[in-house]
Amino acid sequence: MMLPTHALVGLALATPLALYAPEFAPAALLGALVGGILPDLDMYAGHRKTLHFPTGYPVAAVPAALLAVAWPTAATVALALGLLAAAVHCRMDVYGGGLELRPWEGTSDRAVYDHARGEWLPPRRFIAYDGSPGDLALAALVGVPLFVVLDGAFAVVVAVALTVATVYVALRRVLAELAPTVFRRVPEPLSEYVPERYDGS
């Protein structure tokens, strides 16, 4: 699924705690936002493998959550929610489309790499692909209530995420057609970071 959806779901995971314990709201929301985004920082370095750990994040989230309950500080709360959001991010990608330039074609059997099993998990395509109308619907379903509940900088983040999501969905198929042309012109030192799927095949 697209990055704005992951960011919004991360915020949604932290919002109940932020409302219940407002003293931890900034840490909880920021930690979950970072955790929701973090796995996709591998976009140009082994996407859905380098920073995606569908087994590792949940395993790490359990002791982090216990630590946050036993010793609640801004740091422990942020860590626990960050790991939880990263775990949910990886699971969401499994329920989305495959890792391919045109995921609506359904040709890839790779969703997320599971380091614990040493294999790629197949896409289940409950949300057809990143940037699909269903992806936008999920982002809106999560984001609109967040925009009402949250305030300040986090409300701005929600508004920006929903705007970016809408534009991305409108341009998703056009971007897939442009990608091979654009990325073929990347200079040599940087070309090794261009994912193979961008070759247009």
Residue pairs with C-beta under 8 A, 6 or more apart in sequence:
1 92
1 93
1 95
1 96
1 127
1 130
1 135
1 138
2 130
2 131
2 135
2 139
2 165
2 168
2 169
3 37
3 40
4 139
4 143
4 161
4 162
4 164
4 165
4 168
5 92
5 135
5 138
5 139
5 142
5 165
6 36
6 37
6 39
6 40
6 85
6 89
6 92
7 33
7 36
7 37
7 157
7 161
8 36
8 139
8 142
8 143
8 146
8 158
8 161
8 162
9 36
9 85
9 88
9 89
9 92
9 142
10 32
10 33
10 34
10 35
10 36
10 37
10 81
10 85
10 88
10 89
11 29
11 32
11 33
11 36
11 146
11 150
11 154
11 157
11 158
12 142
12 146
13 32
13 36
13 81
13 84
13 85
13 88
14 28
14 29
14 31
14 32
14 33
14 81
14 85
15 29
15 146
15 149
15 150
17 24
17 25
17 28
17 77
17 81
18 24
18 25
18 28
18 29
18 150
19 25
19 149
21 28
21 72
24 72
24 74
24 77
26 74
27 74
27 75
27 77
27 78
28 77
28 78
28 81
29 150
29 154
30 78
31 77
31 78
31 79
31 80
31 81
31 82
31 85
32 81
32 82
32 84
32 85
33 85
33 154
33 157
34 78
34 82
34 85
35 81
35 82
35 83
35 84
35 85
35 86
35 89
36 85
36 86
36 88
36 89
38 51
38 82
38 86
38 89
39 48
39 51
39 52
39 53
39 86
39 89
39 90
39 93
40 47
40 51
40 89
41 51
42 48
42 49
42 50
42 51
42 52
43 195
44 193
44 194
44 195
45 193
47 99
47 195
48 93
48 99
48 110
48 111
48 112
48 113
49 112
49 113
52 89
52 90
52 93
52 112
52 113
53 86
53 90
53 115
54 87
54 90
54 91
54 94
54 112
54 114
54 121
55 114
55 115
55 116
55 117
56 115
56 116
57 83
57 84
57 86
57 87
57 89
57 90
58 87
60 83
61 80
61 83
61 84
61 86
61 87
64 76
64 79
64 80
64 83
65 80
65 84
67 76
67 79
67 80
68 76
68 77
68 79
68 80
90 112
92 127
93 111
93 112
94 111
94 112
94 121
94 123
94 124
95 123
95 124
95 125
95 126
95 127
96 103
96 111
96 123
96 124
96 125
96 126
96 127
96 128
96 129
96 130
96 135
97 103
97 104
97 106
97 108
97 111
97 123
97 125
97 127
97 128
97 129
97 130
97 132
98 106
98 107
98 108
98 109
98 110
98 111
98 122
98 123
98 125
98 129
99 108
99 110
99 111
99 123
99 197
100 107
100 108
100 197
101 176
101 179
101 180
101 197
101 198
101 200
101 201
102 173
102 176
103 123
103 128
103 129
103 130
104 128
104 129
104 132
104 173
106 125
108 123
109 120
109 122
109 123
110 120
110 122
110 123
111 120
111 121
111 122
111 123
111 124
112 120
112 121
113 119
113 120
113 121
114 120
114 121
127 134
127 135
127 138
128 134
128 135
129 135
130 172
131 168
131 169
131 172
132 169
132 172
133 169
135 165
135 169
136 165
136 166
136 169
139 161
139 162
139 165
140 162
140 165
143 158
143 161
143 162
143 165
144 162
146 154
146 155
146 158
147 155
147 158
147 159
147 162
150 158
168 175
179 198
179 200
180 198
180 199
180 200
183 194
183 198
183 199
184 199
186 194
